[in-house]
Amino acid sequence: MDLMEVQKRVIPHITELLGKEPEGFSSIEKNNEGWTVVCDVLDKKSVPETYDLLKVFEFIVDKECRIVRFKQLKKIRRGDLG
């Protein structure tokens, strides 16, 4: 399975778990269990958009792209993504 397939298959699982679709992916890396996926999810919409609050999550997914575990890494302002 390639990176694009992992991203495509994990989005519905993340959306179901968090109730929100990922805004973007920071990394997708193969590991011993399957894959490590890091993505940003909108936490709070603001005006202007640069003040939106995003949560950055790390997901460990198995070889079938099912979430095994996850954790929030940090909370950031969209304008700080640089």
URHU-V906505 format. One record per run of one state. SS is the DSSP state (H for helix, E for strand, L for the rest). FROM is the first residue (numbers start at 0). TO is the last residue. If there is no record, write none. Layout:
SS/FROM/TO, SS/FROM/TO
This chain:
L/0/1, H/2/17, L/18/20, E/21/29, L/30/32, E/33/43, L/44/47, H/48/50, L/51/51, E/52/61, L/62/65, E/66/76, H/77/80, L/81/81
